């Protein structure tokens, strides 16, 4: 799944420091997309608001980049006596184009019953 993060960048390729600054300003937009894998752990797993941290951005080649990040998530289930908080590290690739940064994010949307028929 390709997600566009709109941002005005005149230089191509942009410096990794500039990209990190721009992405940090838009972390709130990216967080739901980068944390969708939490359903794998449990329907009760929740992203800890504001914990998304951009660790590193590397230029792969030309306009293509790789971004490393981490965030915290929390799960509470009284019936199963679970109350824990964990940190997840991940990475995602993106491309810098005139319309913005195009992130290549894995779609972790669970299938609906209609999809299974």
GUKOLMAR-240774 format. One record per atom (N, C-alpha, C): residue in three letters; atom name; x, y, z. Coordinates in pm, whole numbers, plus 50000, padded with zeros to 5 digits. Layout:
N
<rec "ALA" "CA" <X Y Z>>
...
***
This chain:
117
<rec "UNK" "N" <50085 49885 50000>>
<rec "UNK" "CA" <50000 50000 50000>>
<rec "UNK" "C" <50091 50123 50000>>
<rec "UNK" "N" <50063 50216 49912>>
<rec "UNK" "CA" <50143 50338 49903>>
<rec "UNK" "C" <50067 50455 49965>>
<rec "UNK" "N" <50132 50523 50058>>
<rec "UNK" "CA" <50073 50637 50128>>
<rec "UNK" "C" <50158 50760 50098>>
<rec "UNK" "N" <50092 50869 50059>>
<rec "UNK" "CA" <50164 50993 50028>>
<rec "UNK" "C" <50159 51087 50147>>
<rec "UNK" "N" <50275 51132 50188>>
<rec "UNK" "CA" <50288 51234 50292>>
<rec "UNK" "C" <50325 51363 50220>>
<rec "UNK" "N" <50228 51453 50207>>
<rec "UNK" "CA" <50249 51576 50132>>
<rec "UNK" "C" <50350 51666 50202>>
<rec "UNK" "N" <50448 51712 50127>>
<rec "UNK" "CA" <50547 51805 50181>>
<rec "UNK" "C" <50618 51874 50065>>
<rec "UNK" "N" <50640 52004 50078>>
<rec "UNK" "CA" <50705 52079 49970>>
<rec "UNK" "C" <50857 52066 49978>>
<rec "UNK" "N" <50915 51989 49889>>
<rec "UNK" "CA" <51061 51974 49883>>
<rec "UNK" "C" <51108 52017 49745>>
<rec "UNK" "N" <51193 52116 49743>>
<rec "UNK" "CA" <51241 52167 49615>>
<rec "UNK" "C" <51366 52095 49567>>
<rec "UNK" "N" <51447 52044 49659>>
<rec "UNK" "CA" <51569 51974 49619>>
<rec "UNK" "C" <51544 51824 49615>>
<rec "UNK" "N" <51600 51763 49514>>
<rec "UNK" "CA" <51583 51618 49503>>
<rec "UNK" "C" <51716 51556 49463>>
<rec "UNK" "N" <51771 51464 49533>>
<rec "UNK" "CA" <51721 51413 49661>>
<rec "UNK" "C" <51752 51508 49776>>
<rec "UNK" "N" <51662 51513 49874>>
<rec "UNK" "CA" <51679 51598 49991>>
<rec "UNK" "C" <51776 51533 50089>>
<rec "UNK" "N" <51833 51612 50175>>
<rec "UNK" "CA" <51924 51557 50276>>
<rec "UNK" "C" <51844 51476 50377>>
<rec "UNK" "N" <51908 51377 50435>>
<rec "UNK" "CA" <51840 51292 50533>>
<rec "UNK" "C" <51801 51371 50657>>
<rec "UNK" "N" <51879 51472 50694>>
<rec "UNK" "CA" <51844 51556 50809>>
<rec "UNK" "C" <51717 51635 50782>>
<rec "UNK" "N" <51703 51689 50662>>
<rec "UNK" "CA" <51583 51763 50625>>
<rec "UNK" "C" <51462 51670 50624>>
<rec "UNK" "N" <51477 51553 50566>>
<rec "UNK" "CA" <51367 51457 50563>>
<rec "UNK" "C" <51324 51415 50703>>
<rec "UNK" "N" <51421 51392 50790>>
<rec "UNK" "CA" <51390 51353 50928>>
<rec "UNK" "C" <51311 51463 50998>>
<rec "UNK" "N" <51350 51587 50976>>
<rec "UNK" "CA" <51280 51701 51035>>
<rec "UNK" "C" <51136 51710 50984>>
<rec "UNK" "N" <51117 51694 50854>>
<rec "UNK" "CA" <50983 51701 50794>>
<rec "UNK" "C" <50896 51587 50845>>
<rec "UNK" "N" <50950 51467 50849>>
<rec "UNK" "CA" <50872 51351 50894>>
<rec "UNK" "C" <50839 51363 51042>>
<rec "UNK" "N" <50931 51413 51122>>
<rec "UNK" "CA" <50903 51433 51265>>
<rec "UNK" "C" <50786 51527 51287>>
<rec "UNK" "N" <50773 51629 51202>>
<rec "UNK" "CA" <50661 51722 51213>>
<rec "UNK" "C" <50528 51654 51180>>
<rec "UNK" "N" <50532 51547 51102>>
<rec "UNK" "CA" <50410 51480 51057>>
<rec "UNK" "C" <50394 51341 51117>>
<rec "UNK" "N" <50459 51318 51231>>
<rec "UNK" "CA" <50451 51186 51295>>
<rec "UNK" "C" <50308 51145 51327>>
<rec "UNK" "N" <50225 51241 51365>>
<rec "UNK" "CA" <50087 51208 51401>>
<rec "UNK" "C" <50012 51148 51282>>
<rec "UNK" "N" <50044 51191 51161>>
<rec "UNK" "CA" <49981 51135 51041>>
<rec "UNK" "C" <50032 50994 51011>>
<rec "UNK" "N" <50159 50970 51038>>
<rec "UNK" "CA" <50220 50840 51007>>
<rec "UNK" "C" <50192 50733 51112>>
<rec "UNK" "N" <50176 50773 51236>>
<rec "UNK" "CA" <50165 50676 51346>>
<rec "UNK" "C" <50058 50569 51322>>
<rec "UNK" "N" <49934 50603 51283>>
<rec "UNK" "CA" <49835 50497 51263>>
<rec "UNK" "C" <49873 50399 51152>>
<rec "UNK" "N" <49945 50446 51052>>
<rec "UNK" "CA" <49985 50361 50941>>
<rec "UNK" "C" <50099 50267 50980>>
<rec "UNK" "N" <50194 50319 51057>>
<rec "UNK" "CA" <50309 50239 51096>>
<rec "UNK" "C" <50280 50144 51212>>
<rec "UNK" "N" <50170 50165 51281>>
<rec "UNK" "CA" <50138 50081 51398>>
<rec "UNK" "C" <50021 49986 51372>>
<rec "UNK" "N" <49978 49973 51249>>
<rec "UNK" "CA" <49863 49888 51220>>
<rec "UNK" "C" <49889 49741 51247>>
<rec "UNK" "N" <50016 49701 51259>>
<rec "UNK" "CA" <50050 49561 51285>>
<rec "UNK" "C" <50018 49519 51428>>
<rec "UNK" "N" <49976 49611 51513>>
<rec "UNK" "CA" <49946 49576 51652>>
<rec "UNK" "C" <49832 49476 51662>>
<rec "UNK" "N" <49744 49472 51564>>
<rec "UNK" "CA" <49635 49374 51565>>
<rec "UNK" "C" <49688 49231 51565>>
<rec "UNK" "N" <49811 49215 51516>>
<rec "UNK" "CA" <49874 49083 51517>>
<rec "UNK" "C" <49889 49032 51660>>
<rec "UNK" "N" <49924 49122 51752>>
<rec "UNK" "CA" <49943 49083 51891>>
<rec "UNK" "C" <49809 49059 51961>>
<rec "UNK" "N" <49718 49153 51943>>
<rec "UNK" "CA" <49588 49142 52008>>
<rec "UNK" "C" <49500 49258 51962>>
<rec "UNK" "N" <49369 49236 51966>>
<rec "UNK" "CA" <49275 49344 51938>>
<rec "UNK" "C" <49282 49449 52048>>
<rec "UNK" "N" <49334 49411 52165>>
<rec "UNK" "CA" <49345 49503 52279>>
<rec "UNK" "C" <49475 49582 52279>>
<rec "UNK" "N" <49567 49553 52190>>
<rec "UNK" "CA" <49695 49624 52185>>
<rec "UNK" "C" <49672 49767 52135>>
<rec "UNK" "N" <49731 49863 52204>>
<rec "UNK" "CA" <49714 50004 52169>>
<rec "UNK" "C" <49848 50074 52158>>
<rec "UNK" "N" <49859 50159 52060>>
<rec "UNK" "CA" <49977 50243 52041>>
<rec "UNK" "C" <49983 50345 52155>>
<rec "UNK" "N" <50101 50364 52213>>
<rec "UNK" "CA" <50119 50466 52317>>
<rec "UNK" "C" <50137 50600 52245>>
<rec "UNK" "N" <50038 50684 52259>>
<rec "UNK" "CA" <50033 50812 52188>>
<rec "UNK" "C" <50162 50892 52207>>
<rec "UNK" "N" <50217 50940 52095>>
<rec "UNK" "CA" <50336 51023 52099>>
<rec "UNK" "C" <50468 50949 52112>>
<rec "UNK" "N" <50465 50815 52109>>
<rec "UNK" "CA" <50589 50740 52130>>
<rec "UNK" "C" <50666 50710 52001>>
<rec "UNK" "N" <50608 50741 51886>>
<rec "UNK" "CA" <50677 50715 51759>>
<rec "UNK" "C" <50803 50801 51750>>
<rec "UNK" "N" <50916 50735 51726>>
<rec "UNK" "CA" <51045 50804 51720>>
<rec "UNK" "C" <51116 50762 51591>>
<rec "UNK" "N" <51159 50860 51513>>
<rec "UNK" "CA" <51234 50833 51391>>
<rec "UNK" "C" <51380 50816 51431>>
<rec "UNK" "N" <51435 50697 51410>>
<rec "UNK" "CA" <51572 50669 51452>>
<rec "UNK" "C" <51674 50710 51347>>
<rec "UNK" "N" <51647 50674 51221>>
<rec "UNK" "CA" <51748 50696 51118>>
<rec "UNK" "C" <51681 50697 50982>>
<rec "UNK" "N" <51735 50776 50892>>
<rec "UNK" "CA" <51694 50776 50752>>
<rec "UNK" "C" <51819 50760 50669>>
<rec "UNK" "N" <51816 50663 50577>>
<rec "UNK" "CA" <51931 50639 50490>>
<rec "UNK" "C" <51887 50647 50345>>
<rec "UNK" "N" <51971 50708 50264>>
<rec "UNK" "CA" <51946 50713 50121>>
<rec "UNK" "C" <51987 50580 50060>>
<rec "UNK" "N" <51892 50512 49997>>
<rec "UNK" "CA" <51919 50382 49934>>
<rec "UNK" "C" <51981 50406 49797>>
<rec "UNK" "N" <51913 50489 49717>>
<rec "UNK" "CA" <51966 50529 49586>>
<rec "UNK" "C" <51873 50634 49527>>
<rec "UNK" "N" <51931 50743 49480>>
<rec "UNK" "CA" <51852 50850 49420>>
<rec "UNK" "C" <51743 50899 49513>>
<rec "UNK" "N" <51615 50890 49469>>
<rec "UNK" "CA" <51505 50940 49552>>
<rec "UNK" "C" <51451 50837 49651>>
<rec "UNK" "N" <51513 50720 49661>>
<rec "UNK" "CA" <51465 50613 49749>>
<rec "UNK" "C" <51538 50614 49882>>
<rec "UNK" "N" <51459 50600 49991>>
<rec "UNK" "CA" <51514 50606 50126>>
<rec "UNK" "C" <51459 50491 50210>>
<rec "UNK" "N" <51529 50464 50318>>
<rec "UNK" "CA" <51484 50368 50418>>
<rec "UNK" "C" <51480 50441 50552>>
<rec "UNK" "N" <51371 50424 50626>>
<rec "UNK" "CA" <51355 50491 50755>>
<rec "UNK" "C" <51339 50387 50865>>
<rec "UNK" "N" <51420 50398 50970>>
<rec "UNK" "CA" <51407 50313 51088>>
<rec "UNK" "C" <51332 50391 51195>>
<rec "UNK" "N" <51244 50323 51266>>
<rec "UNK" "CA" <51163 50390 51368>>
<rec "UNK" "C" <51135 50294 51482>>
<rec "UNK" "N" <51083 50348 51591>>
<rec "UNK" "CA" <51037 50264 51701>>
<rec "UNK" "C" <50920 50334 51769>>
<rec "UNK" "N" <50839 50253 51835>>
<rec "UNK" "CA" <50726 50306 51911>>
<rec "UNK" "C" <50692 50208 52023>>
<rec "UNK" "N" <50613 50256 52116>>
<rec "UNK" "CA" <50570 50172 52227>>
<rec "UNK" "C" <50423 50138 52210>>
<rec "UNK" "N" <50388 50021 52260>>
<rec "UNK" "CA" <50248 49982 52262>>
<rec "UNK" "C" <50216 49919 52396>>
<rec "UNK" "N" <50089 49922 52429>>
<rec "UNK" "CA" <50042 49877 52559>>
<rec "UNK" "C" <49927 49779 52538>>
<rec "UNK" "N" <49921 49680 52623>>
<rec "UNK" "CA" <49807 49588 52619>>
<rec "UNK" "C" <49761 49562 52762>>
<rec "UNK" "N" <49630 49567 52781>>
<rec "UNK" "CA" <49570 49537 52910>>
<rec "UNK" "C" <49453 49444 52888>>
<rec "UNK" "N" <49452 49334 52958>>
<rec "UNK" "CA" <49340 49240 52955>>
<rec "UNK" "C" <49329 49180 53094>>
<rec "UNK" "N" <49231 49228 53170>>
<rec "UNK" "CA" <49215 49184 53309>>
<rec "UNK" "C" <49182 49036 53317>>
<rec "UNK" "N" <49103 48986 53224>>
<rec "UNK" "CA" <49063 48844 53228>>
<rec "UNK" "C" <49183 48751 53212>>
<rec "UNK" "N" <49280 48791 53132>>
<rec "UNK" "CA" <49398 48708 53110>>
<rec "UNK" "C" <49517 48751 53196>>
<rec "UNK" "N" <49495 48846 53284>>
<rec "UNK" "CA" <49600 48899 53372>>
<rec "UNK" "C" <49720 48949 53291>>
<rec "UNK" "N" <49690 49030 53189>>
<rec "UNK" "CA" <49794 49088 53104>>
<rec "UNK" "C" <49791 49240 53121>>
<rec "UNK" "N" <49904 49296 53154>>
<rec "UNK" "CA" <49920 49441 53161>>
<rec "UNK" "C" <50067 49469 53132>>
<rec "UNK" "N" <50098 49499 53008>>
<rec "UNK" "CA" <50238 49515 52969>>
<rec "UNK" "C" <50255 49626 52866>>
<rec "UNK" "N" <50375 49677 52859>>
<rec "UNK" "CA" <50411 49777 52759>>
<rec "UNK" "C" <50540 49732 52693>>
<rec "UNK" "N" <50543 49736 52561>>
<rec "UNK" "CA" <50658 49688 52484>>
<rec "UNK" "C" <50702 49796 52384>>
<rec "UNK" "N" <50823 49780 52333>>
<rec "UNK" "CA" <50876 49867 52228>>
<rec "UNK" "C" <50897 49785 52102>>
<rec "UNK" "N" <50854 49840 51989>>
<rec "UNK" "CA" <50869 49773 51860>>
<rec "UNK" "C" <50961 49858 51772>>
<rec "UNK" "N" <51056 49793 51707>>
<rec "UNK" "CA" <51142 49858 51608>>
<rec "UNK" "C" <51095 49815 51470>>
<rec "UNK" "N" <51097 49907 51376>>
<rec "UNK" "CA" <51057 49874 51240>>
<rec "UNK" "C" <51130 49960 51139>>
<rec "UNK" "N" <51107 49928 51014>>
<rec "UNK" "CA" <51164 50010 50907>>
<rec "UNK" "C" <51066 50012 50790>>
<rec "UNK" "N" <51074 50117 50713>>
<rec "UNK" "CA" <50986 50133 50598>>
<rec "UNK" "C" <51065 50208 50490>>
<rec "UNK" "N" <51033 50176 50367>>
<rec "UNK" "CA" <51098 50246 50254>>
<rec "UNK" "C" <51004 50354 50203>>
<rec "UNK" "N" <51063 50460 50152>>
<rec "UNK" "CA" <50982 50565 50090>>
<rec "UNK" "C" <51061 50629 49977>>
<rec "UNK" "N" <50986 50696 49890>>
<rec "UNK" "CA" <51044 50762 49773>>
<rec "UNK" "C" <51007 50909 49776>>
<rec "UNK" "N" <51102 50994 49746>>
<rec "UNK" "CA" <51078 51137 49739>>
<rec "UNK" "C" <51038 51173 49596>>
<rec "UNK" "N" <50917 51223 49579>>
<rec "UNK" "CA" <50866 51268 49450>>
<rec "UNK" "C" <50816 51411 49463>>
<rec "UNK" "N" <50790 51481 49352>>
<rec "UNK" "CA" <50742 51620 49362>>
<rec "UNK" "C" <50615 51635 49446>>
<rec "UNK" "N" <50525 51536 49445>>
<rec "UNK" "CA" <50401 51548 49522>>
<rec "UNK" "C" <50419 51519 49670>>
<rec "UNK" "N" <50536 51468 49709>>
<rec "UNK" "CA" <50561 51441 49850>>
<rec "UNK" "C" <50641 51313 49868>>
<rec "UNK" "N" <50634 51259 49988>>
<rec "UNK" "CA" <50703 51135 50021>>
<rec "UNK" "C" <50605 51019 50009>>
<rec "UNK" "N" <50638 50920 49928>>
<rec "UNK" "CA" <50551 50805 49904>>
<rec "UNK" "C" <50605 50688 49987>>
<rec "UNK" "N" <50531 50651 50092>>
<rec "UNK" "CA" <50571 50542 50180>>
<rec "UNK" "C" <50514 50410 50131>>
<rec "UNK" "N" <50594 50307 50132>>
<rec "UNK" "CA" <50552 50172 50093>>
<rec "UNK" "C" <50524 50094 50222>>
<rec "UNK" "N" <50398 50097 50265>>
<rec "UNK" "CA" <50359 50040 50393>>
<rec "UNK" "C" <50280 49912 50369>>
<rec "UNK" "N" <50309 49810 50448>>
<rec "UNK" "CA" <50236 49684 50438>>
<rec "UNK" "C" <50096 49704 50495>>
<rec "UNK" "N" <49996 49663 50420>>
<rec "UNK" "CA" <49857 49677 50463>>
<rec "UNK" "C" <49822 49562 50557>>
<rec "UNK" "N" <49802 49595 50684>>
<rec "UNK" "CA" <49767 49495 50785>>
<rec "UNK" "C" <49620 49497 50822>>
<rec "UNK" "N" <49537 49551 50733>>
<rec "UNK" "CA" <49395 49557 50760>>
<rec "UNK" "C" <49339 49415 50764>>
<rec "UNK" "N" <49271 49379 50873>>
<rec "UNK" "CA" <49216 49244 50879>>
<rec "UNK" "C" <49105 49226 50776>>
<rec "UNK" "N" <49092 49107 50719>>
<rec "UNK" "CA" <48987 49085 50620>>
<rec "UNK" "C" <48849 49091 50685>>
<rec "UNK" "N" <48754 49138 50608>>
<rec "UNK" "CA" <48616 49140 50657>>
<rec "UNK" "C" <48551 49005 50625>>
<rec "UNK" "N" <48438 48976 50686>>
<rec "UNK" "CA" <48370 48851 50652>>
<rec "UNK" "C" <48337 48841 50503>>
<rec "UNK" "N" <48310 48955 50439>>
<rec "UNK" "CA" <48280 48954 50295>>
<rec "UNK" "C" <48401 48909 50214>>
<rec "UNK" "N" <48522 48943 50261>>
<rec "UNK" "CA" <48644 48903 50192>>
<rec "UNK" "C" <48664 48752 50196>>
<rec "UNK" "N" <48611 48689 50298>>
<rec "UNK" "CA" <48632 48546 50316>>
<rec "UNK" "C" <48533 48460 50238>>
<rec "UNK" "N" <48430 48523 50184>>
<rec "UNK" "CA" <48329 48445 50110>>
<rec "UNK" "C" <48367 48424 49967>>
***
